[in-house]
Structures are given as C-alpha cells and as structure tokens.
Amino acid sequence: MKESLIILKNVKKTYKVGEQEFSALDGVNLKINQGEFVVILGPSGAGKSTLLNLLGGMDKVTSGSIKIGENDIAKYNDKQLTNYRARDVGFIFQFYNIMPTLTVEENVALIKDVTDTNKKVEEVLKSVGLLKHAKKFPSELSGGEQQRVSIARAVMKNPKILLCDEPTGALDSKTGADVLKLLKKQADNDTTVIIVTHNSLIAEVADRIIRIKNGKVESNETNKHPKNIEEVKW
C-alpha cells in the first residue's frame, strides 16, 4: 500500500477582478499517493490549472492546507516556495518552454544551476531517447522531440512530483502516446505524475482519475484496471 504524498484539506482559491470575487477552487479535499499516475479532467474554467499552480507552489491558497509529505506548503513564504519548486517539482507544459538558443544538452543541464542533482545529463537524455540529438538546437527537432527535452529537464532534478499541463496537447496521437510512456515510466520509478488534460482517453491509463467541475472535486477514483498505453485507441 503506497503512502499519501499529497493531502489537500478544504483548499480555496479566490481571485479578485475589479470589485468582483471569483472562486477558482471552492473547498477541495484530495489525497494522492506517492508514485501514482494521476489524470485530472474537467471543462475549461473548472479549476484544473489553478490546482496545478497551487500544487507547484506557483500560486498561494486563499485558505486551506496542502501537505506534501510532512510539510504544509500553504504556509510557505516566497523563499520557501522558490526552494520547493526548485527541489521537489518538475513542470511539463503543452508548449515545451525550452530555450531556443541553447542545445538540447544545455537546456537539460540548466537544472544544475537551480538545484543539487546527482543525475548525469547524458543518462537523462538516453532515458528519453535524445542522446543522439544532444548537440542540436530546438529548431532542429520535431514537436515530440522538443517535448522530450522538457521531460528530460524536469526529470533531471529527480523531483518528487511531475506536474504536466496538457503535455500531449500539441502532439499527434502516436507522438503523444510515446510522451505518455515516458511519463508513465517516471511514475513506475516512484515519482508522482499529475496530468491536467481535456483528453479523457488518457484517463484510461491512469492509476487515479480526478474530475473537477466548478472549482470542486466531482469525483476522485482509483482506476483498478489501468490500460497499457498500447491498448488505448488514440
């Protein structure tokens, strides 16, 4: 039985727009276990990205607690959140966010400037199938290869949590499936992988499926029979 790594209790996030207040998350309670491959589904505006930003320490709760292990990051100050992001969290986005003027190798090595890591760039590039492209620039790569660079960069810091916002959204189905295999491999290595997506097919391979609607958790289910990625009809 895996232990809970992430526990959210009554998490609320309210934004003020002019004189109006907008509730993005309204009393979210969640538990996510270490090493789980998690998919968060919901319509646009449901609060998925807000939840991801709070988990990643990129935004602060209005009220409630977010425990990562023994630590409540909702109580962290800005410096503590910066350290948390650098040390414990890897981020993967739809549009890669890699440096166009740096080679593949240099993009991944950048992580050594922000956190201590004992991983070697060559080993990480090999694990995502990019070793032969190490000296290339992003403009010389396909979309799928660029997304592999962003995965390699995130994995380089050996994070506890990988947060992925529509990581296959800009890719064709075959390339997207290949990217999902890489992410699943990280979960198999005990990293907690959380994917926000509109693509409900991805939920078929998840260990846990969370549905969010109107800022609330509509359902939080363990998938007792997750499919292999090859079994899904993309």
Beta strands, then each sheet from edge to edge (+ up, - down):
strand 1: 4-17
strand 2: 20-33
strand 3: 37-41
strand 4: 63-68
strand 5: 71-72
strand 6: 89-92
strand 7: 161-165
strand 8: 192-196
strand 9: 208-213
strand 10: 216-222
sheet 1: 2+ 1- 4+ 5-
sheet 2: 6+ 7+ 8+ 3+ 9+ 10-
end
